Amino acid sequence: MRLKLLVAALCLPALLFAADPWRAPSAEQIDAIYPQMRVLYEDLHRNPELSLHEEKTAAKIADQLRKLGYDVTTGVGKTGVVGVLKNGPGPVVMIRAELDALPVLEKTELAYASHATTHNDQDVEVPVMHACGHDLHMSVGMGTAALLAQHKDRWHGTFIYVGQPAEERIQGATAMLKDGLFTRFPKPDFVFAIHDSSFEPAGKVAYVTGYAMSNADSVDVTIYGKGGHGSAPELTIDPIVIAARTILSWQTIISREKSAQDPGVITVGTIHGGTKNNIIPDEVKLQLTVRSYKDEVRQHLLAAIERIADGEAAAAGAEKKPTVTRVEGVSAVYNDPATTQRLVNALESALGKGNVVQGIPIMASDDFAEYGRAGVPSVMLSLGAVNPTKFETAQKNREVLPGPHSSLFAPDEEPSLKTGILVETTAVLELLGK
């Protein structure tokens, strides 16, 4: 009996440690840092900056991280910030928060609303607003950074906070990777991010396994004809008519050239041609956005757009083939299935199963995808940001609430920040291991 008691006593500390890992921050811990994160959030919201011009925003993030004891590097990928906190052996986990805002005139009437204006790269004065919640993402990430710095006795490994520029121009992730994000700094074993959403109320988080956001390609097309007088179309080759036929034919790529099981979108966002009602122009310019999930579908859509444009021009007798140029593109966000399920299990314990819901893939895009394409398991979760009462009322009335990129989009501040910090810290702790 004495031997059994001795063995039990020797094992007791290990059993207690195993039974009491720091799986998630407490409400009291989050409440303690919330006032500081609220001040940061409102400051960032009041003072937004456009893509690749986030100098002041980056400086604020760098300053906050340095005060927490992080090893901070600025100017990565032009304006990016990397904060590294090493805490012994263990996994390396990176979170991504975006620095940039949008050229949108804010109409929320918040006490901390943005009234900022600036000159864009074309030297045109534009309003600026954090209309996509990047200010929330930065502040949530800083809350996570603070909790990890304050409780280094409860975890081991390396945590990296990345303030990424130019997400809205789908350039920042690639720029940081090219500038050595995964070589100059510890290469992460996992990359994690949140994105606020109007699809869920504050207090909930949604997940998608596999493809969560789409490939996105911007394509410019110029159709050439032969101009002339509007009263004598028989003496011309009308590029406006060719453009009209081409636009309609492009939709058959979606309806007839790919499986209905493989989502795809071809949208013509602009069409410009002509100067006067009685002049047939020489050319028409179109701008398209092309969306897909699978790489093979992506390549088919892009090739078919050019094939059909060439065919319609030839059918009209045009003497010059259209020019089709892919201006920019970004890959699909793919949530690593095993990592996603691991995080779902951890978050259900922290938030309750009813607050962790399965979402649906969307056809929007995010250059967060590039970290996964670089070979690191990555997951992005959708953070509910709408006041729960407003959300419930909107659901009953079938009302569409303002969402990201709207001049009226405003996350419900306190529950969004607190839930975001809980979600992100819990996810990081799970990926760091105990």
Residue pairs with C-beta under 8 A, 6 or more apart in sequence:
21 154
21 434
22 151
22 154
22 155
22 429
22 434
23 346
23 349
23 350
23 426
23 429
23 430
23 434
24 346
24 349
24 350
24 422
24 425
24 426
24 429
25 147
25 421
25 422
25 425
25 426
29 147
29 150
29 151
30 143
30 147
30 418
30 421
30 422
31 418
33 143
33 146
33 147
33 421
34 143
34 414
34 417
34 418
34 421
36 146
37 139
37 140
37 142
37 143
37 146
37 417
37 421
38 139
38 413
38 414
38 417
40 60
40 64
40 138
40 139
40 142
41 135
41 136
41 138
41 139
41 413
41 417
42 112
43 60
44 57
44 60
44 130
44 135
44 138
44 139
45 110
45 112
45 113
45 114
45 130
45 135
46 112
46 113
46 114
46 115
46 116
47 56
47 57
47 114
47 116
48 57
48 101
48 102
48 114
48 116
48 128
48 129
48 130
48 135
49 55
49 56
49 57
49 99
49 100
49 101
49 118
49 128
50 100
50 101
50 102
50 103
50 118
50 120
50 126
50 128
51 100
51 165
51 166
51 167
51 168
51 169
51 171
51 172
52 78
52 79
52 100
52 165
52 166
52 169
52 171
52 172
53 79
53 100
53 118
54 79
54 99
54 100
54 165
55 79
57 99
57 100
57 138
57 163
58 74
58 79
58 80
58 81
58 99
58 163
58 165
59 74
61 81
61 83
61 97
61 99
61 138
61 142
61 161
61 163
62 72
62 74
62 81
62 83
62 163
64 142
64 145
65 72
65 81
65 83
65 142
65 145
65 161
66 72
68 83
68 85
68 145
68 146
68 149
69 85
69 149
70 83
70 84
70 85
70 145
70 149
70 161
71 83
71 84
71 85
71 86
72 81
72 82
72 83
72 84
73 81
73 82
73 83
73 84
73 184
73 185
74 80
74 81
76 82
76 176
76 179
76 180
76 181
76 184
77 164
77 165
77 166
77 172
77 175
77 176
77 177
77 178
77 179
77 181
78 165
78 166
78 175
79 99
79 165
79 166
80 99
80 162
80 163
80 164
80 165
80 172
80 175
80 176
80 179
80 181
81 99
81 161
81 162
81 163
82 160
82 161
82 162
82 163
82 176
82 181
82 185
83 145
83 160
83 161
83 162
83 163
84 158
84 159
84 160
84 185
84 186
85 145
85 148
85 149
85 158
85 159
85 160
85 161
86 158
86 186
87 148
87 152
87 155
87 156
87 157
87 158
87 159
88 156
88 157
89 156
89 157
90 155
90 156
90 157
90 158
90 432
90 433
91 157
91 158
91 189
91 190
91 431
91 432
91 433
92 157
92 158
92 160
92 186
92 187
92 188
92 189
92 190
93 157
93 158
93 159
93 160
93 188
93 189
93 190
93 191
93 192
93 428
93 431
93 432
94 159
94 160
94 161
94 162
94 188
94 190
94 191
94 192
94 371
94 376
95 141
95 144
95 159
95 160
95 161
95 162
95 191
95 192
95 193
95 424
95 428
96 162
96 164
96 173
96 191
96 192
96 193
96 368
96 371
97 134
97 137
97 138
97 140
97 141
97 142
97 161
97 162
97 163
97 164
97 193
98 132
98 134
98 137
98 138
98 163
98 164
98 165
98 167
98 168
98 172
99 134
99 138
99 163
99 164
99 165
99 167
99 172
100 134
100 165
100 166
100 167
100 168
100 169
100 172
101 114
101 128
101 129
101 130
101 131
101 132
101 134
101 135
101 168
102 128
102 129
102 130
102 131
102 132
102 168
102 405
103 120
103 126
103 127
103 128
104 127
104 128
104 129
104 131
104 405
104 406
104 407
105 127
105 129
105 407
106 113
106 114
106 115
106 127
106 129
106 131
106 407
107 407
107 408
108 407
108 408
108 409
108 410
110 410
114 127
114 128
114 129
114 130
116 127
116 128
116 129
117 125
117 126
117 127
117 128
118 125
118 126
118 128
119 125
119 126
120 126
129 407
130 136
131 404
131 405
131 406
131 407
131 409
132 168
132 404
132 405
132 409
133 195
133 196
133 385
133 404
133 409
133 411
134 167
136 196
136 383
136 385
136 411
136 416
136 417
136 420
137 193
137 194
137 195
137 196
137 420
138 163
139 417
139 420
140 194
140 383
140 417
140 420
140 421
140 423
140 424
141 161
141 163
141 424
142 161
143 417
143 420
143 421
143 424
143 425
144 161
144 421
144 424
144 425
144 428
145 159
145 161
147 421
147 425
148 155
148 159
148 425
148 428
155 429
155 432
155 434
156 432
156 433
157 432
157 433
158 186
159 428
159 432
160 185
160 186
160 188
162 176
162 181
164 172
164 173
164 176
165 171
165 172
165 175
165 176
166 172
166 175
167 173
167 366
167 367
167 368
170 216
170 328
170 329
170 330
170 365
170 366
170 367
171 328
171 367
172 367
173 367
173 368
173 369
173 370
173 371
174 367
174 370
177 370
177 371
177 374
182 188
182 374
182 376
187 376
188 371
188 376
189 376
189 377
189 431
190 339
190 376
190 377
190 378
190 379
190 431
191 368
191 371
191 372
191 376
191 377
191 378
191 379
192 343
192 378
192 379
192 380
192 381
192 424
192 427
192 428
192 431
193 368
193 378
193 379
193 380
193 381
194 205
194 380
194 381
194 382
194 383
194 420
194 423
194 424
195 366
195 380
195 381
195 382
195 383
195 404
196 382
196 383
196 384
196 385
196 404
196 411
196 416
196 420
197 206
197 382
197 383
197 384
197 385
197 403
197 404
198 385
198 386
198 401
198 402
198 403
198 404
198 409
199 206
199 359
199 382
199 384
199 403
200 206
200 357
200 359
200 382
200 383
200 384
200 385
200 386
200 391
201 384
201 386
201 387
201 388
201 391
201 392
202 384
202 385
202 386
202 387
202 388
202 411
202 412
202 415
202 416
202 419
203 351
203 355
203 384
203 388
203 415
203 419
204 351
204 355
204 356
204 357
204 384
204 419
205 347
205 351
205 355
205 356
205 357
205 381
205 382
205 383
205 384
205 419
205 423
206 356
206 357
206 358
206 359
206 381
206 382
206 384
207 335
207 340
207 343
207 344
207 356
207 357
207 358
207 359
207 379
207 381
207 382
208 335
208 340
208 358
208 359
208 360
208 361
208 382
209 335
209 337
209 340
209 341
210 334
210 335
210 337
210 361
211 293
211 294
211 332
211 333
211 334
211 335
211 361
212 332
212 333
212 334
212 335
212 359
212 361
212 362
212 380
213 332
213 333
213 361
213 362
213 363
213 364
213 365
213 366
213 369
213 380
214 263
214 265
214 291
214 292
214 293
214 332
214 333
214 361
214 362
214 363
214 364
214 365
215 290
215 291
215 292
215 293
215 295
215 298
215 329
215 330
215 331
215 332
215 365
216 289
216 290
216 291
216 329
216 330
216 364
216 365
217 289
217 290
217 291
217 298
217 301
217 302
217 326
217 328
217 329
218 287
218 288
218 289
218 290
218 326
218 327
218 328
218 329
219 287
219 288
219 289
219 290
219 302
219 305
219 324
219 325
219 326
219 327
220 285
220 286
220 287
220 288
220 323
220 324
220 325
220 327
221 246
221 285
221 286
221 287
221 288
221 305
221 309
221 322
221 323
221 324
221 325
222 283
222 284
222 285
222 286
222 322
222 323
223 239
223 242
223 243
223 246
223 283
223 284
223 285
223 286
223 309
223 313
223 318
223 322
224 239
224 282
224 283
224 313
224 318
224 319
224 320
224 321
224 322
225 236
225 237
225 238
225 239
225 240
225 242
225 280
225 281
225 282
225 283
225 284
225 316
225 318
226 236
226 237
226 282
226 318
226 319
227 236
227 279
227 280
227 281
227 282
228 235
228 236
228 279
228 280
229 235
229 236
229 278
229 279
229 280
230 277
230 278
230 279
230 280
231 278
233 280
236 280
237 316
237 317
237 318
237 319
238 280
238 316
239 273
239 280
239 281
239 282
239 283
239 284
239 318
240 273
240 274
240 280
240 281
240 284
241 316
242 284
242 312
242 313
242 316
242 318
243 271
243 273
243 284
243 286
245 312
245 315
245 316
246 286
246 308
246 309
246 312
246 313
246 322
247 268
247 271
247 286
249 308
249 311
249 312
250 266
250 268
250 288
250 304
250 305
250 308
251 266
252 308
253 264
253 266
253 300
253 301
253 304
253 305
253 308
254 264
254 265
254 266
257 300
257 304
258 264
258 297
258 300
258 301
262 292
262 293
262 294
262 297
263 291
263 292
263 293
263 297
263 361
263 363
264 290
264 291
264 292
264 297
264 301
265 289
265 290
265 291
265 292
265 363
266 288
266 289
266 290
266 291
266 301
266 305
267 288
267 289
267 290
267 291
268 286
268 287
268 288
269 287
269 288
269 289
270 285
270 286
270 287
271 284
271 285
271 286
272 284
272 285
272 286
273 281
273 283
273 284
273 285
274 280
274 281
274 284
275 281
288 305
290 298
290 301
290 302
290 305
291 363
291 365
292 298
292 301
292 332
293 332
293 361
294 332
302 326
305 324
306 322
306 324
309 322
309 324
310 321
310 322
313 320
313 321
313 322
314 321
330 365
330 366
330 367
330 369
330 370
331 369
331 370
331 373
332 365
332 369
333 365
333 366
333 368
333 369
333 372
333 378
333 380
334 369
334 372
334 378
335 378
335 379
335 380
336 372
336 377
336 378
336 379
338 377
339 377
339 378
339 379
339 431
340 379
342 430
342 431
343 379
343 381
343 427
343 430
343 431
344 356
346 426
346 427
346 429
346 430
347 356
347 423
347 426
347 427
348 356
350 422
350 423
350 426
351 419
351 422
351 423
351 426
359 382
366 380
368 378
368 380
371 378
372 378
379 427
381 423
381 427
383 416
383 419
383 420
383 423
384 391
384 416
384 419
385 411
385 412
385 416
386 394
386 401
386 411
386 412
387 412
387 415
388 412
388 415
390 401
390 412
391 401
393 399
394 400
394 401
402 408
402 409
402 410
403 409
